[in-house]
Amino acid sequence: MDASAGSTRRRDPWNKGRLIGQKLPLKLKEIWAIRIRLQLAERLRDLALFNLAIDSKLRGCDLVSLRVKDVAQGQSIFHRAIVMQQKTQRPVQFEITEQTRQSVLSWINHRKLTSSQHLFPSRVIDAGHLSTRQYARILSSWVKSIGLDATAYGTHTMRRTKATLIYRRTKNLRAVQLLLGHTKLESTVRYLGIEVDDALEIAEQTEV
């Protein structure tokens, strides 16, 4: 075979068949649809992971790296927690709501996790905690279970979901910036895509 033929052979682009761009946040009704399915199926780990992902607004790498001691002391789950972000090496705080505390405690007790262990251990021997790739696959199964297109959602969906809801209810961009741990307000604006959304909202309310 001519070597030049092999070198000029066309390859499919890496993003073929994928939806590129920011992943969609979940809507409130979608959050509850997934949550109820996980509750009915008694999937304790997934329910704790899902609830904590929404509350914490952490990046996937920070979420899967959590240890029990980051969110709990004995049988008490913290109302607020603080972790160091891997990407920025800056601390960020987050709230843990009542239903999340209940689901996390149920998971810890079920798995008999100790303070120093990872909150979401990997099922792969010696792998430590759940990987971000595994987390992404789990998330894909969640959105598919309620009939959503999995290509439109990703791990950043969970990070953006509550932040987007908070912004829409309060319009307090500075509060969202702090909750996401962004160093610059411009990053929060881009992350939420709010300039475009707000502009469209104004346009929809303007009759010509």
TORTOR-35131 format. One record per atom (N, C-alpha, C, O): residue in three letters; x negated, y negated, z. Coordinates in steps of 0.001 Angstrom, whole numbers, plus 524288, in hexadecimal, padded with zeros to 5 digits. Example, Ala and Ser with C-alpha at 12.3 -4.5 7.8 and 13.67 -1.06 7.14 Angstrom:
% TORTOR-35131
Ala7CC7A8163A81E78
Ala7CFF48119481E78
Ala7CC7080CE481E78
Ala7C86480CF782111
Ser7CDCE808CA81BA8
Ser7CA9A8042481BE4
Ser7CD9C7FFE281EBE
Ser7CB9F7FB8E81F67
//
This chain:
% TORTOR-35131
Met7FCAD804AD80000
Met800008000080000
Met7FC8A7FB2080000
Met7F87E7FAF980299
Asp7FE307F7297FD0E
Asp7FB517F2477FCD9
Asp7FB997EFA680231
Asp7FFDE7EEDA80442
Ala7F7127EE4880477
Ala7F6E67EBE2809A4
Ala7F9C57E6BC809B6
Ala7FC2E7E54680D9B
Ser7F97A7E3F78054C
Ser7FC027DEDA80524
Ser801E37DF5680576
Ser804917DBD780763
Ala803E37E3C18038A
Ala809907E48A803B1
Ala80B737E50480944
Ala80F927E2FF80AB5
Gly808417E7D280C75
Gly809C97E872811EE
Gly8099B7E34A814D5
Gly80CE67E2358182A
Ser805A47E00F81381
Ser805007DB1F8164F
Ser809307D736814F2
Ser80A607D3B281801
Thr80B7D7D7D781037
Thr80F7E7D41C80E91
Thr814FE7D61D80F98
Thr818D47D37F80E58
Arg8155D7DACB811E6
Arg81A857DCF3812FA
Arg81D6C7D960816C4
Arg81B447D7B781ABB
Arg822387D83E81588
Arg825457D4A8818C6
Arg826F97D75281DC6
Arg828B17DBD081DC2
Arg826777D481821FF
Arg828427D66C82707
Arg82D037D353828C7
Arg82D7F7CEA8827B9
Asp830807D60C82B7B
Asp8350A7D34E82D8C
Asp8334E7CF7B831C1
Asp82FDD7D0C1834DC
Pro835947CAE1831EE
Pro834347C72583615
Pro835947C96983B6C
Pro8392E7CC8E83BEF
Trp8329A7C7BA83F71
Trp8335C7C9DC844B4
Trp838D37C8C9846C6
Trp83AD97CBAE84A0A
Asn83B3A7C482844CE
Asn840517C300846E9
Asn844DE7C4C784381
Asn8493E7C2E08441A
Lys843D87C86E83FEC
Lys8480B7CA4A83C8D
Lys84C547CCE383FD6
Lys84B3E7D05F842F8
Gly851137CB3583F1A
Gly8557B7CD87841DC
Gly856317CB868475C
Gly859AF7CD4984A28
Arg852E47C7D3848F8
Arg8534F7C5BA84E3B
Arg855807C03684E19
Arg854B57BD4C84A5B
Leu858467BED685245
Leu85A4A7B990852C6
Leu8562F7B6558559E
Leu855187B74085A36
Ile853E87B28A852DF
Ile84FA77AF7F8550D
Ile851C57AA6585747
Ile855877A82B85545
Gly84F3F7A89785B80
Gly850F17A3BD85DF6
Gly852867A4BC8638F
Gly851F87A91686587
Gln8547E7A0BA8661F
Gln856037A13E86B8F
Gln85A647A53886C2F
Gln85E147A56886919
Lys859E27A85D8703B
Lys85DE67AC3887154
Lys8627C7A9A187424
Lys861C47A5FE87734
Leu867187AB8487314
Leu86BCE7A93187545
Leu86C4B7AA4887B1A
Leu86AEB7AE8887CE0
Pro86E3F7A67987E20
Pro86F907A79688393
Pro874C47AA72883C2
Pro877D47AA2D8800F
Leu875C27AD2588801
Leu87ACA7AFC38889E
Leu87EE97ABE388A78
Leu87DC17A84588D6B
Lys883B17ACAE888B8
Lys888127A99488A9D
Lys88A187AC0A88FAC
Lys888F67B091890D7
Leu88D117A9058929C
Leu88EEC7AAD7897B2
Leu892157AFE18973F
Leu8916F7B37189A68
Lys8957C7B02E89357
Lys898AF7B4E2892B6
Lys895567B9948913C
Lys896A37BE0489290
Glu891037B89B88E7A
Glu88D797BCDB88CF8
Glu88A577BEC9891AD
Glu889437C37189230
Ile888E97BB2589513
Ile886287BC99899E2
Ile889857C06089D09
Ile887AC7C47189ED3
Trp88E797BEF889DAE
Trp891EF7C2398A0DB
Trp8933D7C75F89E2F
Trp893F77CB598A0C9
Ala893897C7518990F
Ala894937CC2D8962D
Ala890307D01E8970F
Ala8912E7D4BB897FC
Ile88B4E7CE40896C5
Ile886D27D1AF897B4
Ile8869F7D35989D65
Ile885DB7D7F189E97
Arg8874F7CF998A0E3
Arg886FE7D0B98A683
Arg88AF57D4E28A826
Arg889AB7D87C8AB10
Ile88FB37D45E8A64A
Ile893CB7D81D8A7C0
Ile892947DD8B8A59E
Ile8937C7E1738A846
Arg890897DDCF8A0D6
Arg88F107E2E489E9D
Arg88ACD7E5878A1DF
Arg88AFD7EA3E8A2CC
Leu887067E27D8A391
Leu882CD7E4A88A6BE
Leu884CA7E6678AC18
Leu8830C7EA5B8AE34
Gln888707E36D8AE3C
Gln88AB47E4DD8B345
Gln88DD27E9F28B2E0
Gln88D447ED6C8B626
Leu891117EA568AEE1
Leu894507EEFA8AE32
Leu890F87F3D58AD2E
Leu8924F7F8268AED5
Ala88C9E7F30D8AA71
Ala889207F7728A941
Ala8856D7F8A88ADC5
Ala882717FC6C8AD8C
Glu885A37F56E8B1E1
Glu8823C7F6068B67A
Glu87C707F62B8B4FA
Glu879667F9468B709
Arg87B0B7F2D08B16F
Arg875927F2588AFBE
Arg872EF7EE498B335
Arg872847E9B48B1CE
Leu8712F7F00D8B7B8
Leu86F487EC8B8BBCA
Leu86A8C7E95D8BA13
Leu86A4A7E4A88BB07
Arg866CE7EBF18B78B
Arg862297E90E8B5DA
Arg863937E4E08B1E2
Arg861F27E0608B261
Asp8669F7E65E8ADED
Asp867F77E2AD8A9CA
Asp86B327DE1E8ABE5
Asp86A917D9AD8AA2B
Leu86EA77DF3C8AFA0
Leu871DA7DB0D8B1DC
Leu86E6E7D73C8B4E3
Leu86F1A7D27E8B472
Ala86AC67D9478B7F4
Ala867337D5DF8BADC
Ala863C77D2C08B71B
Ala862EB7CE168B7E5
Leu861D97D54E8B311
Leu85E847D2BD8AF30
Leu861857CE808AC51
Leu85F8A7CA2E8AB91
Phe866397CFB68AABD
Phe8697F7CBFB8A7DF
Phe86AB87C7308AB32
Phe86A017C2C18A97A
Asn86C937C81E8AFFE
Asn86E0A7C3C38B36C
Asn869597C0618B4D0
Asn869B57BB968B4D6
Leu864F77C2E18B5F6
Leu860577BFED8B781
Leu85E047BCFD8B2E0
Leu85BE97B8B78B38A
Ala85E5F7BF348AE3F
Ala85C717BC888A98F
Ala85F6B7B7738A8B1
Ala85D1B7B3758A756
Ile864867B79B8A978
Ile867B67B2ED8A8BB
Ile866917AEE68ACF1
Ile865B97AA528ABBE
Asp866867B08D8B1E0
Asp8659C7ACE38B62B
Asp860297AA798B5F7
Asp85F8E7A5BF8B69E
Ser85C387ADB88B50F
Ser856D47ABE48B57A
Ser855267A8628B100
Ser851F17A4E08B1B8
Lys857537A9558AC59
Lys855CB7A65F8A7B4
Lys84FFA7A7038A693
Lys84D847A38D8A451
Leu84DD17AB728A828
Leu848447AC7C8A759
Leu847367AE968A1E0
Leu84A9E7B0F189F6E
Arg8427C7ADB58A004
Arg840CA7B05189B41
Arg840A47B63289C4B
Arg840187B7E78A0C2
Gly841217B93C89826
Gly8414C7BEE2898C9
Gly83C987C10B89BA0
Gly83D1E7C48789EE6
Cys837E07BEF789A63
Cys8331C7C0EE89CE0
Cys8331A7BFFD8A2BB
Cys831127C32C8A5B5
Asp8355F7BB9E8A467
Asp835997BA688A9FD
Asp839D77BD9B8ACBC
Asp839307BF398B137
Leu83E237BE7B8AA06
Leu842737C1778AC4E
Leu840DC7C71A8AD6A
Leu841B47C9148B1B7
Val83E907C9AB8A988
Val83D357CF368AA38
Val838AD7CFF38AE06
Val837DC7D43D8B00A
Ser835B87CBC38AF00
Ser8313D7CC1C8B28B
Ser832B27CB548B846
Ser82F677CC058BBB5
Leu837877C9EB8B955
Leu8392C7C8DF8BEB4
Leu838517CD9C8C237
Leu839237D2168C0A8
Arg836A97CC7E8C6F0
Arg8364B7D08B8CAEE
Arg83AAE7CFC08CEDE
Arg83CF87CB888CF2C
Val83BD37D3C48D1D6
Val840167D37B8D5A6
Val83F427CEE58D95E
Val842F67CC198DAA2
Lys83A717CE1C8DB1D
Lys8394F7C9F78DEE2
Lys83A337C47C8DCAD
Lys83A8A7C0B48DFA1
Asp83A937C40C8D77F
Asp83BA27BEF38D519
Asp8413F7BD378D5FA
Asp8426A7B88D8D5E8
Val844B97C0FF8D6CE
Val84A4B7BFA78D739
Val84CDC7C1A38DC3B
Val851677C0728DD42
Ala849FC7C4A48DF57
Ala84C7B7C7008E3EF
Ala848B87C7A98E87B
Ala843F77C8088E7D6
Gln84B0A7C7C98ED0F
Gln848277C9288F1CA
Gln84B997CCE38F4E5
Gln84FAD7CB5A8F6EE
Gly849F57D1BA8F53D
Gly84D367D5A78F7C1
Gly852497D6598F4C6
Gly852457D7348F00B
Gln856A97D5F98F79B
Gln85BCD7D6818F52C
Gln85E2B7D1388F3A8
Gln862CD7D0D78F26C
Ser85AF97CD428F3C5
Ser85CD47C7FC8F28A
Ser85A9F7C6278ED51
Ser855E07C5EA8EC97
Ile85E167C4E18E9BD
Ile85C847C2B48E4AE
Ile85C827BCC98E52A
Ile860407BA7D8E71F
Phe858577BA578E367
Phe857E77B4AF8E3DF
Phe85C3C7B1E38E0DA
Phe85E097B3BB8DCCB
His85DD77AD6D8E2EC
His8617E7AA0D8E009
His85E8F7A7068DBD4
His860BD7A5A68D7C4
Arg859927A6068DCE5
Arg856357A3608D91E
Arg850EB7A61D8D919
Arg84F147A7FD8DD20
Ala84E8C7A64D8D48E
Ala8496A7A8C08D410
Ala845DC7A5338D0E5
Ala847AB7A1B28CE25
Ile840D27A6258D151
Ile83D027A3208CE5B
Ile838D57A6D28CC3E
Ile836D17AA228CF16
Val837907A63C8C749
Val833887A9868C4DA
Val82FE67A6218C195
Val831467A1CD8BFFF
Met82B4A7A82C8C0A0
Met827877A57E8BD4F
Met8284B7A7548B7AC
Met828217AC028B694
Gln8291D7A3AA8B42A
Gln829F07A5088AEB6
Gln824C67A6998AC25
Gln820D17A3EE8ACBE
Gln824DD7AAE88A950
Gln8201A7ACC88A6C5
Gln81E4A7A91C8A26E
Gln8199B7A8508A1B5
Lys821F87A6E889F94
Lys8209B7A3A989B15
Lys81E2C79E7A89CB6
Lys81A4A79CC989A6F
Thr8207079BF88A0A2
Thr81EBA796B38A221
Thr81B81796908A722
Thr819097929F8A859
Gln81B8979AEE8AA0D
Gln818E979B178AF24
Gln81AFF796E08B2CC
Gln8182A794C28B60E
Arg81FFD795BC8B22B
Arg822A7792098B5A1
Arg82721794E18B853
Arg829A67983B8B5FA
Pro82821793888BD4D
Pro82C687961F8C018
Pro831B6794318BE3E
Pro8324978FB48BC9E
Val83583797968BE81
Val83ADC796118BD38
Val83E7F798AF8C128
Val83DB279D308C2A3
Gln84277795D38C2D0
Gln8463E797DE8C68A
Gln84B4E799508C3BC
Gln84C93797278BFA1
Phe84E1B79CEF8C5FD
Phe8533979E458C3D0
Phe856D67A02A8C826
Phe855217A20D8CC3A
Glu85BD379F978C720
Glu85FD47A1428CAD4
Glu8614C7A6F08C9CE
Glu860CF7A8DD8C56D
Ile863137A98D8CDD7
Ile865117AEE58CD42
Ile86A8F7AEE38CF87
Ile86B3D7AE8A8D447
Thr86E6D7AF458CC30
Thr873DE7AEDD8CDE5
Thr875987B3D78D0BD
Thr872EF7B7D88D095
Glu87A097B37C8D34A
Glu87BFD7B7BD8D68E
Glu87C7D7BCDC8D393
Glu87AAB7C0E98D56C
Gln87EED7BCBD8CEFD
Gln87FA77C1A68CC1E
Gln87A727C3E78CA48
Gln879D37C8A78C9E6
Thr876BA7C0768C927
Thr871887C2538C7AD
Thr86EC97C4B48CC62
Thr86C417C8C48CBE9
Arg86F437C23A8D0E5
Arg86CDB7C45C8D5A7
Arg86EFC7C9CB8D6D4
Arg86C097CD4D8D84C
Gln874047CA7B8D633
Gln876707CF8E8D739
Gln874657D3BB8D376
Gln873207D8148D512
Ser874197D25B8CE77
Ser872627D6348CA93
Ser86C9E7D7878CB38
Ser86B117DC068CA82
Val8696D7D3A48CC8F
Val863D57D4928CD5F
Val862FC7D8008D22B
Val85FCF7DB9C8D208
Leu865C87D6E78D662
Leu865407DA0B8DB20
Leu866FC7DFA98DA30
Leu8647D7E3508DC11
Ser86B347E05D8D753
Ser86D157E5A48D614
Ser868F87E8A88D306
Ser868217ED4B8D3F8
Trp866657E5FF8CF55
Trp862567E8838CC2D
Trp85D937E9E28CF83
Trp85B747EE2C8CF0C
Ile85BE67E64A8D2D8
Ile857637E7428D63C
Ile8585E7EBF68D9C5
Ile854FE7EF548DA63
Asn85D017EC228DC11
Asn85E537F0728DF9D
Asn85ED97F5988DCB0
Asn85D287F9AE8DE94
His861327F5608D811
His861E57FA208D4F0
His85CA47FC728D371
His85BDF8012F8D3BC
Arg8590E7F91C8D1D8
Arg853E17FAE68D00F
Arg850107FB7A8D4A3
Arg84BC47FD898D3FD
Lys851AE7F99F8D94F
Lys84E547F9CE8DDF9
Lys8491C7F70F8DCFE
Lys844ED7F9218DE25
Leu849837F25C8DAD6
Leu844E07EF548D98C
Leu842A27ECB58DE66
Leu8458C7EAE88E1C6
Thr83D847EC818DEBA
Thr83AEF7E9DB8E30C
Thr8397C7E44B8E16F
Thr839BD7E2E18DCD9
Ser837FD7E13B8E544
Ser836F97DBB08E468
Ser832F17DAA48E027
Ser833897D6F68DD1D
Ser82EDE7DDD48DFEA
Ser82A9C7DCD48DC39
Ser82B917DEFF8D6C4
Ser8289B7DDDD8D327
Gln82FB07E21B8D626
Gln830BC7E47D8D10E
Gln8333F7E0A58CD4C
Gln8359A7DCC28CEDE
His832AC7E1D88C846
His835617DEB88C457
His83B3D7DF958C4D5
His83D0D7E3E98C5E0
Leu83E217DB618C40E
Leu843C97DBAD8C48C
Leu846377DF168C04E
Leu84A1E7E1BF8C133
Phe843D97DEF68BBB4
Phe845CF7E21A8B756
Phe841737E59F8B54A
Phe83EFF7E4678B156
Pro8407B7E9FC8B7F8
Pro83C3F7ED7C8B669
Pro83D4A7EFE48B114
Pro841C27F0BE8AF86
Ser839097F0F38AE57
Ser839897F39B8A952
Ser83A827F9678AA38
Ser838B97FBA18AE17
Arg83D527FBCC8A6A6
Arg83E268016B8A6F3
Arg8398C804628A4AB
Arg839438092C8A4FE
Val835ED8016F8A255
Val83129803CA8A049
Val82D3B804358A4BF
Val82C2C800598A769
Ile82B18808CE8A591
Ile82774809BC8A9DD
Ile822B1806178A96A
Ile820598058F8A540
Asp82162803AD8ADB5
Asp81CCB800388AE19
Asp81D417FB428AACE
Asp819597F89E8A9DB
Ala821F77F9FE8A914
Ala822997F5428A5E5
Ala823B47F07A8A93E
Ala823CE7EC198A742
Gly824897F1498AE54
Gly825A37ECD68B1B8
Gly82B467EB1A8B142
Gly82EDD7EDE38B2D5
His82C037E6858AF1D
His831547E4758AE9C
His8337F7E52B8A917
His830A77E67E8A572
Leu8386B7E44A8A897
Leu83B117E4538A393
Leu838397E09E89FDD
Leu836CF7DC4A8A16A
Ser837607E23A89B07
Ser834B77DEC88974C
Ser838A27DB08894D4
Ser83D5A7DBF2894FB
Thr836A47D6D389292
Thr83A247D31B88FF8
Thr83CC07D5A888B3D
Thr841277D451889D7
Arg83A007D952888D1
Arg83C497DC248845E
Arg840DB7DF8F88627
Arg844E67DFD888391
Gln8401E7E22588AA3
Gln844667E54788CCE
Gln848F37E1D388E5D
Gln84D7B7E32A88D7A
Tyr847B77DD63890AE
Tyr84BBA7D99F8923D
Tyr84ED57D7D088D76
Tyr8539E7D76288DAC
Ala84C197D6C488933
Ala84EB27D50E88464
Ala8526B7D94488254
Ala856B27D80E8807E
Arg850C77DE33882A2
Arg8541E7E27A880D4
Arg858FD7E2FB88445
Arg85D4B7E3E888256
Ile8583A7E25B88960
Ile85CA47E29C88CFD
Ile860847DE3C88BD5
Ile8653F7DF1788BAE
Leu85E6E7D98B88B06
Leu861C67D50D889D1
Leu864CE7D5FA884C5
Leu8696B7D4AC88463
Ser8622F7D839880F3
Ser864C27D96B87BFB
Ser8696D7DD0387CD5
Ser86D827DC5887A62
Ser868CE7E0CE8804D
Ser86D237E46B8815C
Ser871AB7E19D8840A
Ser876377E2EB8832D
Trp870647DDBD8874F
Trp874867DAC0889F2
Trp877E97D7DC885FE
Trp87CB37D84988614
Val875637D4EC88289
Val8786D7D1B587EEA
Val87B5B7D51487AEF
Val87FAE7D3BD8794F
Lys878FD7D97287961
Lys87BAC7DCFE875C8
Lys880897DF568784D
Lys8846B7E05A875A7
Ser8804C7E03087D74
Ser884AE7E2B58802A
Ser889A47DF6E88010
Ser88DED7E17D880C3
Ile889137DA4B87F30
Ile88DC27D6FC87EE7
Ile88EA87D4F18795C
Ile891837D1298788C
Gly88C297D78587590
Gly88D397D65C8701A
Gly88A517D1C586DC6
Gly88BDC7CFCE869AA
Leu886167CFFA8704F
Leu883117CBA486E38
Leu87EB67CDA386AAC
Leu87D067D21E86B1F
Asp87CEF7CA468672A
Asp8789D7CB91863A7
Asp873877CB09866A9
Asp871F87C6B286807
Ala870F77CF51867B2
Ala86C477CF5486AF8
Ala867DA7CC0A868BA
Ala864887CA2F86BAC
Thr867B97CB458638A
Thr8637D7C83886135
Thr863C97C26B862A0
Thr85FF47BF938620C
Ala8684D7C0AF86476
Ala868FB7BB2D865DE
Ala867867BA1D86B8C
Ala867AA7B5A486D50
Tyr8661E7BE3F86E66
Tyr865117BDB0873FB
Tyr85FCF7C02B8755A
Tyr85E1F7C3E7872D7
Gly85D457BE1187955
Gly858467C02787B06
Gly857697BEEB880BF
Gly85AF67BD1188369
Thr852A97BFF1882AA
Thr851A97BF0688835
Thr8524A7B944889AC
Thr853B47B80788E19
His8513D7B5C2885F9
His851F97B0338871C
His857BF7AECC88780
His8591D7AAA888985
Thr85B197B23488596
Thr860B77B17888655
Thr861E77B10388C26
Thr864D07AD8E88DCD
Met85FA17B48988F3F
Met860B57B499894D7
Met85E6F7AFC589781
Met860BD7ADBA89B32
Arg859FF7ADF7895AC
Arg857967A93A897DF
Arg85AC27A4638969C
Arg85B1A7A0C7899C4
Arg85D107A45389201
Arg85FF579FAD89042
Arg8659479F7D8922C
Arg867E479B488926E
Thr867D27A40289385
Thr86D727A44F89478
Thr86F527A0A8898CA
Thr8729F79D4D897CF
Lys86D507A13A89D79
Lys86F2F79DFC8A1CF
Lys86D77798568A12F
Lys87054794BB8A294
Ala868C07979089F11
Ala866D67924589E2B
Ala86A7078F5389A76
Ala86B9178AB889B47
Thr86C3A791FE89669
Thr86FCC78F8F892A6
Thr8750678E4B89526
Thr8773578A1989448
Leu8770B791F389846
Leu87C057910689AFC
Leu87B9C78C7689EC2
Leu87F347894A89F26
Ile8773A78C1F8A18B
Ile8766D787D18A545
Ile8763E7829B8A269
Ile8789477EC48A41F
Tyr8736E7828589E07
Tyr8731777D9A89B26
Tyr8786A77BF389910
Tyr879D27775C89957
Arg87B5877FA4896FD
Arg8806B77E4E894C1
Arg8842C77C49898EA
Arg8878A7790E897C1
Arg883A677E1F89DAA
Arg8872677C778A1DD
Arg88577777528A454
Arg888BE774408A60B
Thr88058776618A483
Thr87E5D771D88A763
Thr87BD376DA98A3FF
Thr87BA1769198A57E
Lys879DF76F3A89F69
Lys876C876BC789C00
Lys871DC769D489EC2
Lys86F8C765ED89D2A
Asn8704776C8E8A2E4
Asn86BA976B048A5E6
Asn866E676DDC8A3C0
Asn865A6772378A55B
Leu8644B76B4C8A01B
Leu85FDE76DB389D74
Leu85B3676E6E8A118
Leu8586A772528A0AF
Arg85A5D76AC28A49F
Arg8560276B128A846
Arg8569776FDB8ABDC
Arg852C4772898AD01
Ala85B63770E18AD9B
Ala85C507756D8B0F8
Ala85B0377A778AE0E
Ala8589A77E008B040
Val85C9B77AC98A920
Val85B9077F6F8A5FC
Val855B17800D8A516
Val853A7784688A525
Gln8530477BB38A441
Gln84D5477BDB8A392
Gln84ABB77E518A854
Gln84749781A08A7C6
Leu84C5B77CBC8ACF8
Leu84A1777ED08B1C8
Leu84B527849E8B268
Leu847FE787AE8B409
Leu85019786138B11B
Leu851B278B818B1B2
Leu84EC478F1E8ADF7
Leu84DB37939E8AF49
Leu84D7978D308A95A
Leu84AA27904E8A580
Leu844BC7901C8A65C
Leu841D1793388A422
Gly8430278C688A9A0
Gly83D6878BF68AAA1
Gly83A6A789858A632
Gly835BB78A718A5A2
His83D157865F8A2FA
His83A78783AF89EAE
His8376477F078A0BA
His8393277C508A444
Thr832CD77E1289E92
Thr82FB2779958A034
Thr8316F7749589D75
Thr830B87704A89F81
Lys833B377527898D9
Lys8356277092895DC
Lys83B38770DD894A7
Lys83D4D775068936D
Leu83DC976C6589507
Leu8435D76C2C893EA
Leu8447076D8188E36
Leu8487976FCA88CF0
Glu840CD76C0E88ACD
Glu8417976D2A88540
Glu841D67730B88442
Glu8449B774C7880BB
Ser83F0B7760A8875F
Ser83F3A77BBE886CC
Ser844A977DC688803
Ser846987815288566
Thr8471D77B8888BF8
Thr84C6977D2388D7D
Thr8505577BB588945
Thr853E477EB688814
Val84FA67771B88707
Val853207755F882D5
Val852D77792887E3D
Val856D877ACD87C25
Arg84E0E77A8387CB3
Arg84D6177E2087852
Arg84F657838D879B2
Arg851D67862787679
Tyr84E607853687E6D
Tyr84FD078A7888014
Tyr855B878B4488001
Tyr857A278F5687E4E
Leu8588F78760881DB
Leu85E3F787D9881FB
Leu860C17866D87CCA
Leu86545787C487BD3
Gly85DDE783BD87976
Gly860187820F8747B
Gly8648F77E4087544
Gly8683C77E1D8722C
Ile8643F77B2587969
Ile868C7777F687AEC
Ile869997733887773
Ile86E017715C876EA
Glu865697713887513
Glu8662676C9D871D0
Glu869D776DD186D49
Glu86D5576ABE86C12
Val8690A7724286AD9
Val86C61773CB8667D
Val871E8774EE8686B
Val875BB773298661A
Asp8724C777E186CA9
Asp8776B7794286EC1
Asp87A7E7747587063
Asp87F247740686F39
Asp877EB770D987315
Asp87A8E76C17874D5
Asp87C36768BB87039
Asp88069766648704B
Ala878EB7687F86C38
Ala87A3A7656E86794
Ala87F0A767B3864DF
Ala8827F764D086332
Leu87F3C76CE386475
Leu883BB76F6B86205
Leu888AB76E938653A
Leu88CEA76DCF86319
Glu8880976EB986A6C
Glu88C9176DDD86DD4
Glu88ED07686D86D15
Glu89391767B786CE8
Ile88B547649286CA5
Ile88D0E75F2F86BB3
Ile88FC075ECF86669
Ile893C675C3B865E0
Ala88D7D7616986280
Ala88FB67614085D3D
Ala89524763B985D27
Ala898AE761C885A8A
Glu895C3767FE86003
Glu89ADE76ABA86020
Glu89F167674E8629D
Glu8A3B4767CF86161
Gln89D77763DB86618
Gln8A14476085868C9
Gln8A25575B73865D1
Gln8A57F7583B86778
Thr89FA275ACF8616A
Thr8A0447560885E5C
Thr8A37C7571C8597C
Thr8A1C0759D4855EB
Glu8A818754FB85963
Glu8AB80755B2854D5
Glu8AAB97513285105
Glu8AA4074CAB85293
Val8AA987527F84C15
Val8A9D474E838480C
Val8AE9774E6484484
Val8AEC874B4E840D5
//
